[in-house]
């Protein structure tokens, strides 16, 4: 900042506070930050655009799968005080009072004003300013941005095709997939490699900490297995959730249950939704806190609880004791299987998916998986937003939802390495009518009411992006995300989705 007198303040500009923010970090150390009180800043005056992209969780999983496929390592690099390393655009400035404990006055005994001339914490656009500087810098290093899928992923196209280097940017953290050997200090054994030049320039131009092999990504733990596979799990996060919500231990009534739900879970949800007003308002806060915590788990690394969690999300404002019991079942299941996770294999793999729909209730449930590297890359279990008049309609809606993820990952994987995607990708369904409609506008009388957007899958088939093979109901693995299953089927499908065959024992 620059110190100015109040007479130099432009007319009409507000002066904001600087506040101290204190924090005890996970390692026990203390941190103090001087921040702008951002809630008082005015849009269009103190800032304009604030959006900054962040690496998607599915893309982060895709990078780990890429590392397993290529036999690479994944390294973590963290930016120190990241938001302080950005730059304002020309003409951008914010005015603040002197901070507490550091007040100085001018000759007229008036406190000085500070003209903030670079991003600091608390300023809404600080993240965007950091990202804009980083994007320009990464481009200057000869990296190619995957702007067709996730623009937070960058890759190096080695002219000789020998070195693998791909990175993902998550705000102030770099997830670097690399093939070169490093010494204990993080320096390449061959300094003339692209990685060697990149890390040298990174240390020169930015304030960073090389954290070594990535072991944790936003609460997701990473294990590098002896067979070359990589496992992602959330054991620490699960333990923290259970400690928070069940300080006296899990209820003994659910401790013996093998599955994350009861056979009556769907009926319990229907009964809860029939309430005109919440009959148990005292449960709302506890229910919402638990479901919110479980959502992160099921979207990051645990597709095995996705059906139960997303079904229970429909009753966030109308919880019942029966639904709280279902939540207890999920936590009891997680406590017994806390180290179960996604294991990406180094075996050669093709991108493929499965789609299914359950037409048992008024609003059907769509479920889908996208597989690569012998494991689930992404998944979905979602209530359809319209009433399907037939099982065929429900299935075609589910297929089109799944097609969005399939097309995204085709772009993502092709952007990293063109050899990963060859020809159309398979998206399987167990419904003959839905398969037929994916190729041709058949059965007009029964489908003329279906919205055009639900035939996105047909557009992708005609564009030779996707194929829609027909599989038997028993072979449609997406059943895992649409209905309650018996114990034998549940664990058999979990082993397939999460690739437990290649997981460490």
Secondary structure as the mmCIF struct_conf table of DSSP 4:
data_model
#
loop_
_struct_conf.conf_type_id
_struct_conf.id
_struct_conf.beg_label_comp_id
_struct_conf.beg_label_asym_id
_struct_conf.beg_label_seq_id
_struct_conf.end_label_comp_id
_struct_conf.end_label_asym_id
_struct_conf.end_label_seq_id
STRN STRN1 UNK A 2 UNK A 4
HELX_RH_3T_P HELX_RH_3T_P1 UNK A 6 UNK A 8
BEND BEND1 UNK A 9 UNK A 9
HELX_LH_PP_P HELX_LH_PP_P1 UNK A 10 UNK A 10
TURN_TY1_P TURN_TY1_P1 UNK A 11 UNK A 12
STRN STRN2 UNK A 16 UNK A 16
STRN STRN3 UNK A 18 UNK A 24
TURN_TY1_P TURN_TY1_P2 UNK A 26 UNK A 27
BEND BEND2 UNK A 28 UNK A 28
STRN STRN4 UNK A 30 UNK A 36
HELX_RH_3T_P HELX_RH_3T_P2 UNK A 38 UNK A 40
HELX_LH_PP_P HELX_LH_PP_P2 UNK A 41 UNK A 42
STRN STRN5 UNK A 43 UNK A 43
TURN_TY1_P TURN_TY1_P3 UNK A 44 UNK A 46
STRN STRN6 UNK A 47 UNK A 47
BEND BEND3 UNK A 48 UNK A 48
HELX_RH_AL_P HELX_RH_AL_P1 UNK A 57 UNK A 70
TURN_TY1_P TURN_TY1_P4 UNK A 71 UNK A 71
STRN STRN7 UNK A 73 UNK A 79
TURN_TY1_P TURN_TY1_P5 UNK A 80 UNK A 81
HELX_RH_3T_P HELX_RH_3T_P3 UNK A 82 UNK A 85
HELX_LH_PP_P HELX_LH_PP_P3 UNK A 88 UNK A 89
TURN_TY1_P TURN_TY1_P6 UNK A 90 UNK A 91
STRN STRN8 UNK A 94 UNK A 97
HELX_LH_PP_P HELX_LH_PP_P4 UNK A 98 UNK A 99
TURN_TY1_P TURN_TY1_P7 UNK A 100 UNK A 101
STRN STRN9 UNK A 105 UNK A 105
TURN_TY1_P TURN_TY1_P8 UNK A 107 UNK A 108
BEND BEND4 UNK A 109 UNK A 109
STRN STRN10 UNK A 111 UNK A 111
STRN STRN11 UNK A 113 UNK A 116
BEND BEND5 UNK A 118 UNK A 118
TURN_TY1_P TURN_TY1_P9 UNK A 121 UNK A 122
TURN_TY1_P TURN_TY1_P10 UNK A 124 UNK A 125
HELX_RH_AL_P HELX_RH_AL_P2 UNK A 126 UNK A 140
TURN_TY1_P TURN_TY1_P11 UNK A 141 UNK A 142
STRN STRN12 UNK A 144 UNK A 145
TURN_TY1_P TURN_TY1_P12 UNK A 147 UNK A 148
BEND BEND6 UNK A 149 UNK A 149
TURN_TY1_P TURN_TY1_P13 UNK A 151 UNK A 152
STRN STRN13 UNK A 153 UNK A 155
TURN_TY1_P TURN_TY1_P14 UNK A 159 UNK A 160
BEND BEND7 UNK A 161 UNK A 161
STRN STRN14 UNK A 165 UNK A 170
TURN_TY1_P TURN_TY1_P15 UNK A 171 UNK A 172
STRN STRN15 UNK A 173 UNK A 178
BEND BEND8 UNK A 180 UNK A 180
STRN STRN16 UNK A 182 UNK A 182
TURN_TY1_P TURN_TY1_P16 UNK A 184 UNK A 185
BEND BEND9 UNK A 186 UNK A 186
STRN STRN17 UNK A 188 UNK A 188
BEND BEND10 UNK A 189 UNK A 190
TURN_TY1_P TURN_TY1_P17 UNK A 191 UNK A 192
BEND BEND11 UNK A 193 UNK A 193
HELX_RH_AL_P HELX_RH_AL_P3 UNK A 194 UNK A 205
BEND BEND12 UNK A 206 UNK A 206
STRN STRN18 UNK A 208 UNK A 213
STRN STRN19 UNK A 216 UNK A 217
TURN_TY1_P TURN_TY1_P18 UNK A 218 UNK A 219
STRN STRN20 UNK A 220 UNK A 224
TURN_TY1_P TURN_TY1_P19 UNK A 226 UNK A 227
BEND BEND13 UNK A 228 UNK A 228
STRN STRN21 UNK A 230 UNK A 233
HELX_RH_AL_P HELX_RH_AL_P4 UNK A 235 UNK A 245
TURN_TY1_P TURN_TY1_P20 UNK A 247 UNK A 248
TURN_TY1_P TURN_TY1_P21 UNK A 252 UNK A 256
BEND BEND14 UNK A 259 UNK A 261
TURN_TY1_P TURN_TY1_P22 UNK A 263 UNK A 264
HELX_RH_AL_P HELX_RH_AL_P5 UNK A 265 UNK A 273
TURN_TY1_P TURN_TY1_P23 UNK A 274 UNK A 274
BEND BEND15 UNK A 276 UNK A 277
BEND BEND16 UNK A 279 UNK A 279
HELX_RH_3T_P HELX_RH_3T_P4 UNK A 281 UNK A 283
HELX_RH_AL_P HELX_RH_AL_P6 UNK A 284 UNK A 300
TURN_TY1_P TURN_TY1_P24 UNK A 301 UNK A 301
HELX_RH_3T_P HELX_RH_3T_P5 UNK A 303 UNK A 305
HELX_RH_AL_P HELX_RH_AL_P7 UNK A 306 UNK A 312
HELX_RH_3T_P HELX_RH_3T_P6 UNK A 313 UNK A 315
TURN_TY1_P TURN_TY1_P25 UNK A 316 UNK A 317
BEND BEND17 UNK A 318 UNK A 318
HELX_RH_AL_P HELX_RH_AL_P8 UNK A 321 UNK A 336
BEND BEND18 UNK A 337 UNK A 337
TURN_TY1_P TURN_TY1_P26 UNK A 338 UNK A 339
STRN STRN22 UNK A 342 UNK A 344
BEND BEND19 UNK A 346 UNK A 347
STRN STRN23 UNK A 352 UNK A 358
BEND BEND20 UNK A 360 UNK A 363
STRN STRN24 UNK A 365 UNK A 372
TURN_TY1_P TURN_TY1_P27 UNK A 373 UNK A 374
STRN STRN25 UNK A 375 UNK A 383
BEND BEND21 UNK A 385 UNK A 386
BEND BEND22 UNK A 389 UNK A 390
HELX_RH_AL_P HELX_RH_AL_P9 UNK A 391 UNK A 416
HELX_RH_3T_P HELX_RH_3T_P7 UNK A 418 UNK A 420
BEND BEND23 UNK A 423 UNK A 423
HELX_LH_PP_P HELX_LH_PP_P5 UNK A 424 UNK A 424
STRN STRN26 UNK A 425 UNK A 428
STRN STRN27 UNK A 429 UNK A 429
BEND BEND24 UNK A 430 UNK A 430
HELX_RH_AL_P HELX_RH_AL_P10 UNK A 432 UNK A 439
BEND BEND25 UNK A 440 UNK A 440
HELX_RH_AL_P HELX_RH_AL_P11 UNK A 444 UNK A 447
TURN_TY1_P TURN_TY1_P28 UNK A 448 UNK A 449
BEND BEND26 UNK A 450 UNK A 450
HELX_RH_3T_P HELX_RH_3T_P8 UNK A 452 UNK A 455
HELX_RH_AL_P HELX_RH_AL_P12 UNK A 456 UNK A 462
TURN_TY1_P TURN_TY1_P29 UNK A 463 UNK A 464
BEND BEND27 UNK A 465 UNK A 465
STRN STRN28 UNK A 466 UNK A 467
STRN STRN29 UNK A 470 UNK A 470
HELX_RH_3T_P HELX_RH_3T_P9 UNK A 473 UNK A 475
HELX_RH_3T_P HELX_RH_3T_P10 UNK A 477 UNK A 481
TURN_TY1_P TURN_TY1_P30 UNK A 482 UNK A 482
BEND BEND28 UNK A 483 UNK A 483
HELX_RH_AL_P HELX_RH_AL_P13 UNK A 487 UNK A 497
TURN_TY1_P TURN_TY1_P31 UNK A 498 UNK A 501
BEND BEND29 UNK A 502 UNK A 503
#
